[in-house]
Amino acid sequence: MRILVCVKQVPAPENRFPFQEKPPGYTDQGLTFRINAYDEYALEEALLLQERFPQASVTAVSVGPERAEAALRRALETGAREGVLLLDPQAPTRDALAIASQLASWVASQPPFELILTGMMAEDDQRCQTGPLLASLLGIPYAAAVVRMEVEPHRGQALVETEREGGLKETVHLPLPALLAVQASSRPPRYPSLSNKLRARRQPIGRVLLSADQDIPSHFEFLDSALPESIRSTVYLSPVPEEAAQQLVDLLARRQLLA
């Protein structure tokens, strides 16, 4: 069973982000990056399947600039058998359809994958679109917000539990091949073993260069962005509760914030 895991490299949340007006809204100079957290859960589920089924093999793929190779190297360190970088320097500024189209084009050129796993969303843009768009472009069924899965390759199906609104859970059967967008799992992502780190250090990562004449569809139009206006004024209210309440009401009324 061939399993594909789509991983994205995102800025670590502890960074201080230098603002820029054009997408993605920040400059990446001096930032540290890591694998998207939702993708780590997807990768862990894939690695567990690889351990459970001897014939299974996990491939990690990422669309991104040169620095995205570090995310794939991390995937190899945790146990993925292969890493492939679809090299696109403009990937951080592209929309979900553009990224999904590049992934779909590459997947179509490979031997069939029985299972494709993605994170439910990326931590930086939080669009929740790439996985479903990729499944649609490939013409395969998918489930989003997956919190539990049982894959039965001998039966050609997957039993998945997804989280719905209001904390409700839904259980569905999907025929393989299928795409699962993983939200979370009770099984936390693993740390790389020393042996896998040594193996990953020597293992080459495949590279696919974006063709200059490749048509990448996009439905995204950037209009504008700006930092919020800095408000430095401070209003101190009376320590007497009744007076403070009236002062607050008057303040909201002056700023036209009352219905």
C-alpha positions as CSV (number, residue, x, y, z in Angstrom):
1,M,0.0,0.0,0.0
2,R,1.4,3.3,-1.1
3,I,0.6,6.2,1.3
4,L,1.2,9.9,0.5
5,V,1.5,12.5,3.2
6,C,1.3,16.2,2.1
7,V,3.3,18.4,4.5
8,K,3.7,22.1,4.6
9,Q,6.5,24.1,6.2
10,V,5.1,27.0,8.3
11,P,6.7,29.6,10.6
12,A,7.1,28.6,14.2
13,P,4.5,30.6,16.3
14,E,7.2,31.9,18.7
15,N,8.6,34.1,15.8
16,R,8.3,37.8,15.7
17,F,6.8,38.4,12.3
18,P,8.1,41.4,10.3
19,F,5.0,42.8,8.5
20,Q,4.8,43.3,4.8
21,E,1.8,44.5,2.7
22,K,2.0,41.8,0.1
23,P,1.2,38.1,0.6
24,P,1.9,36.2,2.8
25,G,1.9,39.2,5.1
26,Y,5.3,38.8,6.6
27,T,8.9,38.5,5.4
28,D,10.6,35.2,6.2
29,Q,14.1,36.7,6.9
30,G,15.2,35.6,10.4
31,L,12.2,33.3,11.0
32,T,12.4,29.7,12.1
33,F,10.2,27.1,10.4
34,R,8.8,23.7,11.2
35,I,6.2,21.2,9.9
36,N,2.6,22.3,10.2
37,A,1.2,20.7,13.4
38,Y,-1.9,19.2,11.6
39,D,0.4,17.6,9.1
40,E,2.5,16.0,11.9
41,Y,-0.7,14.2,13.0
42,A,-1.3,13.0,9.5
43,L,2.3,11.8,9.2
44,E,2.0,9.9,12.5
45,E,-1.1,8.1,11.3
46,A,0.7,7.2,8.0
47,L,3.8,5.9,9.9
48,L,1.6,3.7,12.2
49,L,0.0,2.2,9.0
50,Q,3.5,1.6,7.6
51,E,4.4,-0.3,10.8
52,R,1.2,-2.3,10.8
53,F,1.3,-3.4,7.2
54,P,4.7,-4.6,5.9
55,Q,3.8,-3.8,2.3
56,A,3.0,-0.2,3.2
57,S,5.3,2.7,2.2
58,V,5.0,6.3,3.2
59,T,6.1,9.1,0.8
60,A,6.1,12.8,2.1
61,V,5.6,15.6,-0.5
62,S,5.7,19.3,-0.1
63,V,5.2,22.3,-2.4
64,G,7.5,25.1,-1.4
65,P,10.8,27.0,-1.8
66,E,14.2,25.6,-1.0
67,R,13.8,25.9,2.7
68,A,10.8,23.4,2.6
69,E,13.4,20.6,2.2
70,A,13.9,20.8,6.0
71,A,10.2,19.7,6.6
72,L,10.7,16.7,4.3
73,R,14.0,15.8,6.1
74,R,12.1,15.8,9.3
75,A,9.5,13.5,7.8
76,L,12.3,11.1,6.8
77,E,13.7,11.3,10.3
78,T,10.4,10.1,11.8
79,G,10.2,7.1,9.4
80,A,8.9,8.2,6.0
81,R,10.6,6.1,3.2
82,E,10.7,8.9,0.6
83,G,10.6,12.7,0.4
84,V,9.8,14.8,-2.7
85,L,10.0,18.6,-3.0
86,L,7.9,20.3,-5.6
87,L,10.1,23.3,-5.9
88,D,8.1,26.5,-6.2
89,P,9.7,29.7,-4.8
90,Q,6.3,31.4,-5.1
91,A,4.4,28.8,-3.1
92,P,4.0,31.0,0.1
93,T,2.0,33.5,-1.9
94,R,-0.2,31.1,-3.9
95,D,-3.7,30.1,-3.0
96,A,-5.0,26.6,-2.1
97,L,-6.1,25.8,-5.6
98,A,-2.7,26.6,-7.0
99,I,-1.0,24.3,-4.4
100,A,-3.6,21.5,-4.9
101,S,-3.1,21.7,-8.7
102,Q,0.6,21.2,-8.4
103,L,0.1,18.3,-6.1
104,A,-2.5,16.7,-8.3
105,S,-0.3,17.1,-11.4
106,W,2.6,15.3,-9.6
107,V,0.4,12.6,-8.1
108,A,-1.1,11.8,-11.5
109,S,2.4,11.2,-12.8
110,Q,3.3,8.6,-10.1
111,P,2.2,5.0,-9.4
112,P,-1.2,5.1,-7.7
113,F,-1.4,6.0,-4.0
114,E,-4.1,4.0,-2.1
115,L,-4.2,6.6,0.6
116,I,-3.4,10.4,0.8
117,L,-3.2,12.1,4.1
118,T,-3.1,15.9,4.7
119,G,-3.5,18.1,7.7
120,M,-6.9,19.6,8.2
121,M,-5.5,23.1,7.6
122,A,-2.2,25.0,7.7
123,E,-1.5,27.0,10.9
124,D,-0.4,30.1,9.0
125,D,-3.4,30.7,6.6
126,Q,-6.0,28.3,8.1
127,R,-8.0,27.9,4.9
128,C,-8.9,24.2,5.2
129,Q,-9.0,24.0,1.4
130,T,-6.0,22.2,0.0
131,G,-7.0,18.7,1.0
132,P,-10.5,18.8,-0.4
133,L,-9.4,20.6,-3.5
134,L,-6.7,17.9,-4.1
135,A,-9.3,15.1,-3.7
136,S,-11.6,16.9,-6.1
137,L,-8.9,17.3,-8.7
138,L,-7.9,13.6,-8.4
139,G,-11.6,12.5,-8.4
140,I,-11.3,10.5,-5.2
141,P,-13.5,10.5,-2.1
142,Y,-12.3,12.4,1.0
143,A,-13.1,13.1,4.6
144,A,-12.2,16.3,6.5
145,A,-11.6,16.9,10.2
146,V,-10.6,13.3,10.8
147,V,-9.9,12.4,14.4
148,R,-9.7,8.6,14.1
149,M,-9.2,6.2,11.2
150,E,-9.1,2.4,10.6
151,V,-7.7,1.5,7.2
152,E,-8.3,-1.9,5.8
153,P,-6.3,-2.2,2.6
154,H,-7.3,-5.9,2.1
155,R,-10.9,-4.7,1.9
156,G,-10.1,-1.5,0.0
157,Q,-11.8,0.7,2.5
158,A,-11.2,3.1,5.4
159,L,-13.4,3.6,8.4
160,V,-13.0,7.2,9.7
161,E,-14.5,9.3,12.5
162,T,-14.8,13.0,11.8
163,E,-15.6,15.9,14.1
164,R,-18.6,18.0,13.3
165,E,-20.1,21.2,14.7
166,G,-21.1,21.2,18.3
167,G,-18.7,18.4,19.2
168,L,-20.7,15.8,17.3
169,K,-18.9,12.9,15.7
170,E,-19.6,11.3,12.3
171,T,-18.4,7.8,11.2
172,V,-18.1,7.1,7.5
173,H,-16.8,4.3,5.2
174,L,-14.7,5.4,2.3
175,P,-13.5,3.2,-0.6
176,L,-9.8,3.4,-1.4
177,P,-8.1,5.3,-2.9
178,A,-9.2,8.2,-0.7
179,L,-7.9,11.4,0.9
180,L,-8.2,12.1,4.6
181,A,-7.6,15.5,6.1
182,V,-6.5,14.9,9.7
183,Q,-7.5,17.3,12.5
184,A,-6.1,15.5,15.5
185,S,-5.3,12.1,16.9
186,S,-5.0,10.5,20.3
187,R,-1.6,9.3,19.2
188,P,0.9,12.3,19.4
189,P,3.6,12.7,16.7
190,R,6.7,10.8,17.5
191,Y,10.3,12.1,18.0
192,P,12.9,10.8,15.4
193,S,15.0,7.9,16.5
194,L,18.8,8.2,16.2
195,S,18.9,5.5,13.5
196,N,16.3,7.3,11.4
197,K,18.2,10.6,11.8
198,L,21.3,9.0,10.5
199,R,19.4,7.4,7.6
200,A,17.6,10.6,6.7
201,R,20.9,12.5,6.7
202,R,22.2,10.3,3.9
203,Q,19.0,9.9,2.0
204,P,18.4,12.1,-1.1
205,I,15.2,14.1,-1.4
206,G,13.6,14.1,-4.8
207,R,13.1,17.4,-6.5
208,V,10.5,18.4,-9.2
209,L,11.1,21.8,-10.7
210,L,8.1,23.9,-11.6
211,S,8.0,24.3,-15.4
212,A,8.1,27.9,-16.6
213,D,5.1,27.3,-18.9
214,Q,3.1,25.2,-16.4
215,D,-0.5,26.6,-16.1
216,I,-1.3,27.0,-12.4
217,P,-4.9,28.0,-11.8
218,S,-5.7,30.5,-9.1
219,H,-8.9,32.0,-7.8
220,F,-7.2,34.2,-5.3
221,E,-6.9,38.0,-5.8
222,F,-4.9,40.0,-3.3
223,L,-6.5,43.4,-2.6
224,D,-4.9,45.1,0.4
225,S,-3.4,44.6,3.8
226,A,-2.4,47.0,6.6
227,L,-1.5,46.9,10.3
228,P,-4.3,47.9,12.6
229,E,-4.1,51.5,13.8
230,S,-2.3,51.9,17.1
231,I,-4.4,53.2,19.9
232,R,-2.4,54.6,22.8
233,S,-5.0,56.4,24.8
234,T,-6.0,54.9,28.2
235,V,-9.3,55.7,30.0
236,Y,-9.4,55.1,33.8
237,L,-12.8,54.4,35.3
238,S,-13.9,55.2,38.8
239,P,-13.2,52.5,41.5
240,V,-16.9,52.9,42.6
241,P,-18.8,50.2,40.6
242,E,-21.9,52.3,40.0
243,E,-19.9,55.3,38.7
244,A,-17.6,53.0,36.6
245,A,-20.7,51.4,34.9
246,Q,-22.1,54.8,34.0
247,Q,-18.7,56.0,32.7
248,L,-18.4,52.9,30.5
249,V,-21.9,53.4,29.1
250,D,-21.1,57.0,28.3
251,L,-17.8,56.1,26.7
252,L,-19.4,53.4,24.5
253,A,-22.2,55.9,23.5
254,R,-19.6,58.5,22.5
255,R,-17.8,56.0,20.3
256,Q,-21.1,54.8,18.8
257,L,-20.5,51.3,20.0
258,L,-23.9,50.8,21.6
259,A,-26.8,49.3,19.6
